Each structure stands twice: as structure tokens, then as C-alpha cells.
Amino acid sequence: MTLQELINENHKLEEILSNMPEEIKNKCIIKKYPSKSIIQRKNDELASFSIICKGEVKVINEFENGNLYIIEKNKAIDFIGEVTALAGQEKTSVTIEAITDCIVFQLSLADFFKWVKSDNNFLLIIARRVANKLYSSSYTKGVELFYPCIHLMLDLLINSVNQDIKGKSKVRIELTREQISEKLGVTIRTVNRTIKKLKDENLISINKGKIHFDSHQYEQLVRAFEDRVYL
């Protein structure tokens, strides 16, 4: 797939690249990453700036103890490397893994900085993107440290119900233990212990390994969360 074909498919990409100098555009390359492949590894030397033109990725923080924490999941159009580059750092701070097959538009860091300096439209887009990341991080920073896992679990279960639960015999939560662990930033062992406690207190039911609850249990979950019972 050519760059022009990618631009024709996505008007947002066309807006981003509208003022990109032709000499930079001509040097850029298009790469394909299959699902589950690593686009960027934490602590690798940042060699390029990338735009995800098609596909979805997850942003992961990997810790020395082996734990993984999924910071966010992003769909095209998205950027890779702008925070590290603008911070003047050499090594990447997160791992980027392809959730679906991805197409990435890539340019050197030298060309990235040339582009930023020559294109105010692109500079504003990048500034907004970095500001959104900073705002989101500062707004939620410390939540998983301040609140116990069981309180975070209540919040997750309540917000997993996207429809009116009244009149339904049961609601099933499709998230796996691993997915819950990733979302809450805790170990699977902690997740299992928390689920057992909620089950023992009859706030949830377990069927074939999945979390279920009826309208009465849902009301109890909401009440326990609002009354901050587990804080």
C-alpha cells in the first residue's frame, strides 16, 4: 500500500501530512507489523518517529519483576516516539505491541525535528497529543496505588455493564483474569484473591470461570463502591 492510498483512506492522516515538506515525505518508509508483533520495545534506543496509519496497538509498561501494565490501547491514527523524542531522551519508555495487523509510516528523528520546525500545523497536532497524554496521566496518577484492589475491581465491574441490568437474570463479564490484571495493574494472584472475596460475600457469582451478577448483586456492588466500604 502506498502513502497516497493511506491518505485517501483516512482524512485525518491527510490533515497531518498536508504541510509535510516533500523532501521529507519522499524519504519516509511504510512498514507492516502483523498482529502480536512488537513495534517498539521499552529501553530500546529510539531511532525513528512513526505514525500508525492502520490498525490498533497497546502501550505496555514492563517492569523488572516481570509484571506488565497496559497503559492504553490506541487505534490509528496514532503516534509512536514523539514523547521520547521531544523529551530529549534516547531510550523508549514503553513497549508498543500490535493488537491487529498494523501499517506504520516511519521517518528518521532528524526529519521529524525538521518537520516540527517547519510545519506549525503538525507542531500543534503533536503538542495536543503530548498534552492529552500528560493530562490523562496526571489526572489518574496514583489511583491504583491509593485505592485497594477490591475498590478498583468494583469500579471495573460496574463500568463493564453497558446496558440496563434491570429485567435480566444475570450479567456476564467477558473479561479474563489476565485482562482484569492488565486493566488494574495488579498480579493475577491478587485478582483471584479479590474475586474470591467478592464471591464469598455474595456480591458476584462465578460460572465456568467467568464473573456473573444479577440486578440485586449489581445494586450491592454499586452501594459498596459509593459507600467506599472497602477503603
Secondary structure by P-SEA (a helix, b strand, c coil): ccaaaaaaacaaaaaaaccccaaaaaabbbbbbccccccccccccccbbbbbcbbbbbbbbbcccccccccccccccccccaaaaaaccccccbbbbbccbbbbbbbcaaaaaaaaaccaaaaaaaaaaaaaaaaaaaacccccccccaaaaaaaaaaaaccccccccccccccccaaaaaaaacccaaaaaaaaaaaaaaccccccccbbbbcaaaaaaaaaaaaacccc
